[in-house]
């Protein structure tokens, strides 16, 4: 039995890609997308016709409407392959706009429903800013499930759980990247790897907090750099994994041990923290890594959304 097969016994495996072929190959339950992954996919020759078709059928629609249609097209295609849910991201430029995020989330769900997809199969992805979390609180009351992304701290995780978000995506690899870069030549991979990996430690802490205090919000580890980071989180509710790491796991025959167990987490000495707006902002401000990676992530996703818009504008200029 492969490491991937063993991992699936403890954890729901999710494909972190917009590449349908990769999704079909590894048989995950769910899939996640984001602007960067969609941009990457539509630049591949096998997916270019899909983008061209959406643009061709746009009938004078706005750029925003075309992008929404493209996201829904990818989402519906992915849902033909997987049995579970797909995550579709709200434009990162709305990360500090509560009402804009709510409106976009509702609109994306309405487009899915018009395409014959029930809202139970969709997770609306929002940045874990204070505003994104407030938008999720409203959307959850509408029966629209949310996936909180760009999450780097316990304060963000607790605020998401208090808002009844369906799922959070705490990032592992980007936390690891920050600490490795900050340490420079002093970084010791042996000492800071495995269970001591700062990204792994962050997700374990969040998982323990949720299980200890009985939050139903699902924890989905994300943004992995190595299979070691993934295997150290075996037992997490879900793990979203890129195709290259899914490939490595599918070729690995070593035994996989469950590392996260809800019952054990309930005995964790972790204490409750307060997360009203003032304490949330202060705790985030005090965490240089979380502050920097959240800002950087929003900028990157926003930049890729703009690149996607430029790609569409170029296509529109081409003769039919």
Secondary structure by P-SEA (a helix, b strand, c coil): ccaaaaaaaccbbbbccccaaaaaaacccbbbbcaaaaaaaaacccaaaaaaaaaaacccccaaaaaaaaaaaaaaaaaacccbbbbbbccccccccaaaaaaaaaaaaaaaaaaccccccbbbbbcccaaaaaaaaaaaaacbbbbbcccccaaaaaaaaaacccbbbbbcaaaaaaaaaaaccccccccccccccaaaaaaaaaaaaaaaacccbbbbbcccccaaaaaaaccccbbbbcaaaaaaaaaccccccccccaaaaaaccbbbbbbcaaaaaaaaaacaaaaaaaaaaaaaaaaaaaaaaaaaaaaaaccc
